[in-house]
Amino acid sequence: MPRSVNAVASKAKKKKVMKQTKGQFGRRKNVWTVAKNAYEKGMQYAYRDRRVKKRNFRALWIMRINAAARLQGMSYSVFMGKLHAKDIEISRKVLADLAVNNPEAFKAIVDAVK
């Protein structure tokens, strides 16, 4: 019995991977085995970094809130503790945006928790 291979599907799969690695440096863009490894590693990084991005943004928001709170004479931890004690439900994302783009509104929040 002759050997049966699905060349159409194999070619389509390779074409998809090679399209994804287009623009990379060296053999990563045109040699199948190297491109396949580069593609798979890139997908691993993409999966991981979709989660890391959330951590990075939370850290950025905390830094911004801390800087704005210290301008009002209060540390971040004290500010957040007083917010929770007063049952003011406002996200760090919104607080950071207020701290950067609307300092008078942020000051009003700080005055409300003092």
DSSP file (Angstrom, degrees, kcal/mol; ACC not computed):
  #  RESIDUE AA STRUCTURE BP1 BP2  ACC     N-H-->O    O-->H-N    N-H-->O    O-->H-N    TCO  KAPPA ALPHA  PHI   PSI    X-CA   Y-CA   Z-CA
    1    1 A M              0   0    0      0, 0.0     3,-0.1     0, 0.0     2,-0.0   0.000 360.0 360.0 360.0 136.0    0.0    0.0    0.0
    2    2 A P        -     0   0    0      0, 0.0     2,-0.2     0, 0.0     0, 0.0  -0.309 360.0 -97.6 -70.6 154.2    1.4    3.4   -0.9
    3    3 A R        -     0   0    0      1,-0.0     2,-0.6    -2,-0.0     0, 0.0  -0.507  36.0-145.6 -72.1 134.4    2.4    5.9    1.9
    4    4 A S        +     0   0    0     -2,-0.2     2,-0.4    -3,-0.1    -1,-0.0  -0.905  23.4 170.1-108.1 123.1   -0.3    8.4    2.6
    5    5 A V        -     0   0    0     -2,-0.6     2,-1.1     0, 0.0     3,-0.2  -0.961  34.5-134.4-128.8 149.5    0.7   11.9    3.6
    6    6 A N     >  +     0   0    0     -2,-0.4     4,-2.1     1,-0.2     5,-0.2  -0.671  33.8 166.2-102.5  79.2   -1.4   15.0    3.9
    7    7 A A  H  > S+     0   0    0     -2,-1.1     4,-2.6     1,-0.2     5,-0.2   0.818  70.6  59.7 -64.8 -32.6    0.8   17.5    2.1
    8    8 A V  H  > S+     0   0    0      1,-0.2     4,-2.0     2,-0.2    -1,-0.2   0.942 109.7  41.2 -63.6 -47.7   -1.9   20.1    1.9
    9    9 A A  H  > S+     0   0    0      2,-0.2     4,-2.4     1,-0.2    -2,-0.2   0.891 114.9  52.0 -67.9 -39.5   -2.3   20.4    5.6
   10   10 A S  H  X S+     0   0    0     -4,-2.1     4,-2.3     1,-0.2    -2,-0.2   0.922 111.3  46.6 -62.6 -44.4    1.4   20.2    6.3
   11   11 A K  H  X S+     0   0    0     -4,-2.6     4,-2.6     1,-0.2    -1,-0.2   0.894 111.8  51.1 -65.6 -39.7    2.1   23.0    3.8
   12   12 A A  H  X S+     0   0    0     -4,-2.0     4,-2.1    -5,-0.2    -1,-0.2   0.902 110.5  49.3 -64.6 -40.4   -0.7   25.1    5.3
   13   13 A K  H  X S+     0   0    0     -4,-2.4     4,-1.9     2,-0.2    -2,-0.2   0.921 113.5  45.8 -64.9 -44.1    0.7   24.7    8.8
   14   14 A K  H  X S+     0   0    0     -4,-2.3     4,-2.9     1,-0.2     5,-0.2   0.902 111.1  53.1 -64.5 -40.8    4.2   25.6    7.7
   15   15 A K  H  X S+     0   0    0     -4,-2.6     4,-2.0     1,-0.2    -1,-0.2   0.892 107.7  51.4 -62.4 -39.8    2.9   28.6    5.8
   16   16 A K  H  X S+     0   0    0     -4,-2.1     4,-1.6     2,-0.2    -1,-0.2   0.917 113.1  44.4 -63.0 -44.8    1.1   29.8    8.9
   17   17 A V  H  X S+     0   0    0     -4,-1.9     4,-1.7     1,-0.2    -2,-0.2   0.918 112.5  51.1 -67.5 -43.4    4.2   29.6   11.0
   18   18 A M  H  < S+     0   0    0     -4,-2.9     4,-0.3     1,-0.2    -1,-0.2   0.849 108.3  53.1 -64.5 -33.0    6.5   31.2    8.4
   19   19 A K  H >< S+     0   0    0     -4,-2.0     3,-0.7    -5,-0.2    -1,-0.2   0.883 108.2  50.9 -67.2 -37.4    4.0   34.1    8.1
   20   20 A Q  H 3< S+     0   0    0     -4,-1.6    -2,-0.2     1,-0.2    -1,-0.2   0.825 111.3  47.1 -69.0 -31.8    4.1   34.6   11.8
   21   21 A T  T >< S+     0   0    0     -4,-1.7     3,-1.9     8,-0.1    -1,-0.2   0.396  81.2 127.9 -93.2   4.5    8.0   34.7   11.9
   22   22 A K  T <  S+     0   0    0     -3,-0.7     3,-0.1    -4,-0.3    -3,-0.1  -0.381  70.5  28.4 -60.0 133.3    8.2   37.1    8.9
   23   23 A G  T 3  S+     0   0    0      1,-0.3    -1,-0.3    -2,-0.1     2,-0.1   0.350  89.7 127.9  96.4  -5.5   10.4   40.1    9.8
   24   24 A Q    <   -     0   0    0     -3,-1.9    -1,-0.3     1,-0.1     2,-0.2  -0.359  64.1 -94.0 -80.7 169.0   12.6   38.2   12.4
   25   25 A F  S >  S-     0   0    0      3,-0.1     3,-1.2    -3,-0.1    -1,-0.1  -0.560  74.7 -23.1 -88.9 142.5   16.4   38.3   12.2
   26   26 A G  G >  S-     0   0    0      1,-0.2     3,-1.2    -2,-0.2     4,-0.3  -0.271 122.8 -13.3  68.8-142.1   18.6   35.7   10.6
   27   27 A R  G >> S+     0   0    0      1,-0.3     4,-2.1     2,-0.2     3,-0.6   0.557 114.6  87.2 -76.4  -6.7   17.4   32.1    9.9
   28   28 A R  G <4 S+     0   0    0     -3,-1.2    -1,-0.3     1,-0.2    -2,-0.2   0.758  91.8  46.6 -62.5 -22.0   14.4   32.6   12.3
   29   29 A K  G <4 S+     0   0    0     -3,-1.2    -1,-0.2    -5,-0.2    -2,-0.2   0.681 125.5  20.2 -95.7 -17.9   12.4   33.9    9.3
   30   30 A N  T <4 S+     0   0    0     -3,-0.6     2,-0.5    -4,-0.3    -2,-0.2   0.507  98.4  83.1-135.4  -4.0   13.2   31.4    6.5
   31   31 A V     X  -     0   0    0     -4,-2.1     4,-3.3     1,-0.2     5,-0.3  -0.927  68.0-142.5-106.0 124.0   14.4   28.0    7.9
   32   32 A W  H  > S+     0   0    0     -2,-0.5     4,-2.8     1,-0.2     5,-0.2   0.885  95.1  44.2 -54.9 -51.7   11.5   25.8    9.0
   33   33 A T  H  > S+     0   0    0      1,-0.2     4,-1.8     2,-0.2    -1,-0.2   0.902 119.0  43.2 -65.7 -39.8   13.0   24.2   12.1
   34   34 A V  H  > S+     0   0    0      2,-0.2     4,-2.5     1,-0.2    -1,-0.2   0.918 115.3  49.2 -69.7 -43.0   14.5   27.5   13.4
   35   35 A A  H  X S+     0   0    0     -4,-3.3     4,-2.7    -8,-0.3    -2,-0.2   0.887 109.1  52.9 -63.6 -39.4   11.3   29.4   12.6
   36   36 A K  H  X S+     0   0    0     -4,-2.8     4,-2.4    -5,-0.3    -1,-0.2   0.918 111.4  45.7 -63.1 -43.9    9.1   26.8   14.3
   37   37 A N  H  X S+     0   0    0     -4,-1.8     4,-2.4    -5,-0.2     5,-0.2   0.910 113.4  49.4 -65.2 -42.0   11.1   27.0   17.5
   38   38 A A  H  X S+     0   0    0     -4,-2.5     4,-2.2     2,-0.2    -2,-0.2   0.899 112.0  49.2 -63.6 -40.5   11.1   30.8   17.4
   39   39 A Y  H  X S+     0   0    0     -4,-2.7     4,-2.2     2,-0.2    -2,-0.2   0.932 112.1  47.2 -63.7 -47.4    7.3   30.8   16.8
   40   40 A E  H  X S+     0   0    0     -4,-2.4     4,-1.8     1,-0.2    -2,-0.2   0.906 113.5  47.8 -63.6 -41.8    6.7   28.4   19.7
   41   41 A K  H  X S+     0   0    0     -4,-2.4     4,-2.4     1,-0.2    -1,-0.2   0.894 110.4  53.1 -65.8 -39.2    8.9   30.4   22.1
   42   42 A G  H  X S+     0   0    0     -4,-2.2     4,-2.4     1,-0.2    -2,-0.2   0.885 107.6  50.5 -62.5 -38.9    7.2   33.6   21.0
   43   43 A M  H  X S+     0   0    0     -4,-2.2     4,-2.3     2,-0.2    -1,-0.2   0.860 108.8  52.5 -67.8 -35.0    3.8   32.1   21.8
   44   44 A Q  H  X S+     0   0    0     -4,-1.8     4,-2.5     2,-0.2    -2,-0.2   0.935 111.4  46.1 -63.9 -45.4    5.1   31.1   25.2
   45   45 A Y  H  X S+     0   0    0     -4,-2.4     4,-3.1     1,-0.2    -2,-0.2   0.903 111.6  52.2 -63.1 -40.3    6.3   34.6   25.9
   46   46 A A  H  X S+     0   0    0     -4,-2.4     4,-1.2     2,-0.2    -1,-0.2   0.918 111.0  46.8 -63.2 -43.3    3.0   36.1   24.6
   47   47 A Y  H  X S+     0   0    0     -4,-2.3     4,-0.7     2,-0.2     3,-0.3   0.940 116.8  43.9 -62.7 -48.0    0.9   33.8   26.9
   48   48 A R  H >X S+     0   0    0     -4,-2.5     4,-1.8     1,-0.2     3,-1.2   0.925 112.3  51.6 -62.7 -45.6    3.1   34.6   29.9
   49   49 A D  H 3X S+     0   0    0     -4,-3.1     4,-2.1     1,-0.3    -1,-0.2   0.659  94.8  68.6 -75.9 -15.2    3.3   38.3   29.3
   50   50 A R  H 3X S+     0   0    0     -4,-1.2     4,-0.5    -3,-0.3    -1,-0.3   0.831 110.3  38.4 -66.0 -29.2   -0.4   38.8   29.0
   51   51 A R  H <X S+     0   0    0     -3,-1.2     4,-1.3    -4,-0.7     3,-0.5   0.858 113.6  53.7 -84.5 -39.3   -0.4   38.0   32.7
   52   52 A V  H  X S+     0   0    0     -4,-1.8     4,-2.7     1,-0.2     5,-0.2   0.847 100.3  63.4 -63.5 -33.8    2.7   39.9   33.5
   53   53 A K  H  X S+     0   0    0     -4,-2.1     4,-2.4     1,-0.2    -1,-0.2   0.883  99.9  52.6 -58.6 -39.0    1.3   43.0   31.8
   54   54 A K  H  X S+     0   0    0     -4,-0.5     4,-2.0    -3,-0.5    -1,-0.2   0.897 110.2  47.9 -64.5 -40.5   -1.5   43.1   34.5
   55   55 A R  H  X S+     0   0    0     -4,-1.3     4,-2.4     2,-0.2    -2,-0.2   0.920 111.1  51.0 -64.7 -43.3    1.1   43.0   37.2
   56   56 A N  H  X S+     0   0    0     -4,-2.7     4,-2.2     1,-0.2    -2,-0.2   0.903 110.6  47.8 -63.0 -41.7    3.2   45.7   35.6
   57   57 A F  H  X S+     0   0    0     -4,-2.4     4,-2.6     2,-0.2    -1,-0.2   0.896 110.1  51.9 -68.2 -38.6    0.2   48.1   35.3
   58   58 A R  H  X S+     0   0    0     -4,-2.0     4,-2.3     1,-0.2    -1,-0.2   0.921 110.5  49.2 -61.9 -42.0   -0.9   47.5   38.9
   59   59 A A  H  X S+     0   0    0     -4,-2.4     4,-2.2     2,-0.2    -2,-0.2   0.896 110.8  50.5 -63.1 -40.0    2.6   48.4   40.0
   60   60 A L  H  X S+     0   0    0     -4,-2.2     4,-2.3     2,-0.2    -2,-0.2   0.920 109.8  49.6 -63.8 -44.0    2.6   51.5   37.9
   61   61 A W  H  X S+     0   0    0     -4,-2.6     4,-2.6     1,-0.2     5,-0.2   0.911 110.2  51.1 -61.6 -42.0   -0.8   52.6   39.3
   62   62 A I  H  X S+     0   0    0     -4,-2.3     4,-2.6     1,-0.2    -1,-0.2   0.912 109.3  50.7 -63.1 -42.3    0.5   52.0   42.8
   63   63 A M  H  X S+     0   0    0     -4,-2.2     4,-2.4     1,-0.2    -1,-0.2   0.913 112.2  46.9 -61.0 -42.5    3.6   54.2   42.1
   64   64 A R  H  X S+     0   0    0     -4,-2.3     4,-2.3     2,-0.2    -2,-0.2   0.909 113.2  47.4 -67.3 -42.1    1.5   57.0   40.7
   65   65 A I  H  X S+     0   0    0     -4,-2.6     4,-2.8     2,-0.2     5,-0.2   0.913 112.2  51.2 -64.7 -41.7   -1.0   56.9   43.7
   66   66 A N  H  X S+     0   0    0     -4,-2.6     4,-2.4    -5,-0.2    -2,-0.2   0.925 110.5  48.1 -61.1 -46.0    1.9   56.8   46.1
   67   67 A A  H  X S+     0   0    0     -4,-2.4     4,-1.3     1,-0.2    -1,-0.2   0.921 115.4  44.6 -62.1 -44.0    3.6   59.9   44.5
   68   68 A A  H  X S+     0   0    0     -4,-2.3     4,-0.8     1,-0.2    -2,-0.2   0.885 113.2  50.6 -68.8 -38.2    0.3   61.8   44.5
   69   69 A A  H ><>S+     0   0    0     -4,-2.8     5,-1.9     1,-0.2     3,-0.7   0.887 107.0  54.1 -67.7 -38.1   -0.6   60.8   48.0
   70   70 A R  H ><5S+     0   0    0     -4,-2.4     3,-1.4     1,-0.3    -1,-0.2   0.825 101.0  59.5 -66.8 -30.3    2.9   61.9   49.3
   71   71 A L  H 3<5S+     0   0    0     -4,-1.3    -1,-0.3     1,-0.3    -2,-0.2   0.793 106.7  48.7 -64.4 -25.8    2.3   65.3   47.8
   72   72 A Q  T <<5S-     0   0    0     -4,-0.8    -1,-0.3    -3,-0.7    -2,-0.2   0.322 127.4-102.6 -94.4   6.4   -0.7   65.5   50.1
   73   73 A G  T < 5S+     0   0    0     -3,-1.4     2,-0.3     1,-0.2    -3,-0.2   0.814  87.6 104.3  81.6  31.6    1.4   64.4   53.1
   74   74 A M      < -     0   0    0     -5,-1.9    -2,-0.3    -8,-0.2    -1,-0.2  -0.999  64.5-125.2-144.3 141.6    0.3   60.8   53.3
   75   75 A S     >  -     0   0    0     -2,-0.3     4,-2.4     1,-0.1     5,-0.2  -0.380  30.1-109.7 -81.7 167.1    1.9   57.5   52.3
   76   76 A Y  H  > S+     0   0    0      1,-0.2     4,-3.0     2,-0.2     5,-0.3   0.931 116.2  49.1 -61.4 -47.6    0.3   55.0   50.0
   77   77 A S  H  > S+     0   0    0      1,-0.2     4,-2.2     2,-0.2    -1,-0.2   0.897 113.1  46.3 -65.2 -39.6   -0.3   52.4   52.6
   78   78 A V  H  > S+     0   0    0      2,-0.2     4,-2.4     1,-0.2    -1,-0.2   0.926 113.6  50.1 -65.7 -43.5   -1.9   54.9   55.0
   79   79 A F  H  X S+     0   0    0     -4,-2.4     4,-2.2     1,-0.2    -2,-0.2   0.931 113.3  44.2 -60.1 -48.3   -4.0   56.3   52.2
   80   80 A M  H  X S+     0   0    0     -4,-3.0     4,-2.3     1,-0.2    -1,-0.2   0.880 112.0  53.9 -67.6 -36.7   -5.3   52.9   51.0
   81   81 A G  H  X S+     0   0    0     -4,-2.2     4,-2.1    -5,-0.3    -1,-0.2   0.917 110.8  45.7 -62.0 -43.0   -6.0   51.9   54.6
   82   82 A K  H  X S+     0   0    0     -4,-2.4     4,-2.1     2,-0.2    -2,-0.2   0.854 109.2  56.0 -69.6 -34.4   -8.1   55.0   55.2
   83   83 A L  H  <>S+     0   0    0     -4,-2.2     5,-2.5    -5,-0.2     4,-0.2   0.942 111.4  43.5 -59.6 -46.8   -9.9   54.5   51.9
   84   84 A H  H ><5S+     0   0    0     -4,-2.3     3,-1.1     1,-0.2    -2,-0.2   0.869 111.1  54.7 -68.0 -36.1  -10.9   50.9   53.0
   85   85 A A  H 3<5S+     0   0    0     -4,-2.1    -1,-0.2     1,-0.3    -2,-0.2   0.871 109.9  46.4 -65.0 -35.9  -11.8   52.1   56.5
   86   86 A K  T 3<5S-     0   0    0     -4,-2.1    -1,-0.3    -5,-0.1    -2,-0.2   0.416 113.1-121.6 -84.8   1.9  -14.2   54.7   55.0
   87   87 A D  T < 5 +     0   0    0     -3,-1.1     2,-0.8     1,-0.2    -3,-0.2   0.878  54.0 159.6  58.1  41.4  -15.7   52.1   52.6
   88   88 A I      < -     0   0    0     -5,-2.5     2,-1.1    -6,-0.1    -1,-0.2  -0.858  27.6-156.6 -94.5 109.3  -14.7   54.1   49.5
   89   89 A E        +     0   0    0     -2,-0.8     2,-0.4    -3,-0.1    -5,-0.0  -0.747  35.4 139.3 -91.2  98.1  -14.7   51.6   46.7
   90   90 A I        -     0   0    0     -2,-1.1    -2,-0.1     4,-0.0    -7,-0.0  -0.992  47.5-120.4-141.8 133.6  -12.5   53.0   44.0
   91   91 A S     >  -     0   0    0     -2,-0.4     4,-2.4     1,-0.1     5,-0.2  -0.268  18.0-121.2 -75.1 157.4  -10.0   51.1   41.9
   92   92 A R  H  > S+     0   0    0      1,-0.2     4,-2.7     2,-0.2     5,-0.2   0.843 113.0  59.3 -63.3 -34.2   -6.3   51.7   41.7
   93   93 A K  H  > S+     0   0    0      2,-0.2     4,-1.9     1,-0.2    -1,-0.2   0.931 109.4  41.8 -61.0 -46.1   -6.6   52.3   38.0
   94   94 A V  H  > S+     0   0    0      2,-0.2     4,-2.5     1,-0.2    -2,-0.2   0.898 113.9  52.5 -69.5 -41.2   -9.1   55.1   38.5
   95   95 A L  H  X S+     0   0    0     -4,-2.4     4,-2.5     1,-0.2    -2,-0.2   0.913 110.0  48.5 -60.7 -42.6   -7.1   56.6   41.4
   96   96 A A  H  X S+     0   0    0     -4,-2.7     4,-1.8     2,-0.2    -1,-0.2   0.891 110.9  50.8 -65.5 -38.9   -3.9   56.6   39.3
   97   97 A D  H  X S+     0   0    0     -4,-1.9     4,-2.9    -5,-0.2     5,-0.5   0.911 111.8  47.1 -65.2 -41.8   -5.7   58.3   36.4
   98   98 A L  H  X S+     0   0    0     -4,-2.5     4,-2.0     1,-0.2     8,-0.4   0.902 109.2  54.8 -64.2 -40.5   -7.1   61.0   38.8
   99   99 A A  H  < S+     0   0    0     -4,-2.5    -1,-0.2    -5,-0.2    -2,-0.2   0.870 118.5  33.7 -62.2 -36.9   -3.7   61.5   40.3
  100  100 A V  H  < S+     0   0    0     -4,-1.8    -2,-0.2    -5,-0.1    -1,-0.2   0.920 132.2  25.4 -84.7 -47.6   -2.1   62.2   36.9
  101  101 A N  H  < S+     0   0    0     -4,-2.9    -3,-0.2     1,-0.2    -2,-0.2   0.666 131.4  28.4 -97.7 -18.5   -4.9   63.9   35.0
  102  102 A N    >X  +     0   0    0     -4,-2.0     4,-1.8    -5,-0.5     3,-0.7  -0.521  59.8 168.1-144.5  71.2   -7.1   65.5   37.7
  103  103 A P  H 3> S+     0   0    0      0, 0.0     4,-2.5     0, 0.0     5,-0.2   0.806  77.4  58.4 -60.9 -30.7   -5.0   66.4   40.8
  104  104 A E  H 3> S+     0   0    0      2,-0.2     4,-1.7     1,-0.2     5,-0.1   0.882 106.6  48.2 -68.2 -34.8   -7.7   68.5   42.4
  105  105 A A  H <> S+     0   0    0     -3,-0.7     4,-1.8     2,-0.2    -1,-0.2   0.896 111.5  50.2 -68.1 -39.5  -10.2   65.5   42.3
  106  106 A F  H  X S+     0   0    0     -4,-1.8     4,-2.4    -8,-0.4    -2,-0.2   0.905 108.8  52.4 -63.4 -40.2   -7.5   63.3   43.8
  107  107 A K  H  X S+     0   0    0     -4,-2.5     4,-2.7     1,-0.2    -1,-0.2   0.875 106.0  54.4 -62.6 -37.3   -6.9   66.0   46.5
  108  108 A A  H  X S+     0   0    0     -4,-1.7     4,-1.7     2,-0.2    -1,-0.2   0.887 108.3  48.9 -63.9 -38.4  -10.6   65.9   47.3
  109  109 A I  H  X S+     0   0    0     -4,-1.8     4,-1.4     2,-0.2    -2,-0.2   0.916 111.2  49.7 -66.1 -42.7  -10.5   62.2   47.8
  110  110 A V  H  X S+     0   0    0     -4,-2.4     4,-1.2     1,-0.2     3,-0.3   0.917 111.0  49.6 -62.3 -42.7   -7.5   62.5   50.1
  111  111 A D  H  < S+     0   0    0     -4,-2.7    -1,-0.2     1,-0.2    -2,-0.2   0.844 106.7  56.8 -64.3 -32.8   -9.3   65.2   52.1
  112  112 A A  H  < S+     0   0    0     -4,-1.7    -1,-0.2     1,-0.2    -2,-0.2   0.828 111.0  42.2 -68.5 -31.5  -12.3   63.0   52.4
  113  113 A V  H  <        0   0    0     -4,-1.4    -1,-0.2    -3,-0.3    -2,-0.2   0.628 360.0 360.0 -92.1 -12.6  -10.3   60.2   54.0
  114  114 A K     <        0   0    0     -4,-1.2    -1,-0.2    -5,-0.2    -2,-0.1   0.505 360.0 360.0 -69.4 360.0   -8.3   62.4   56.4
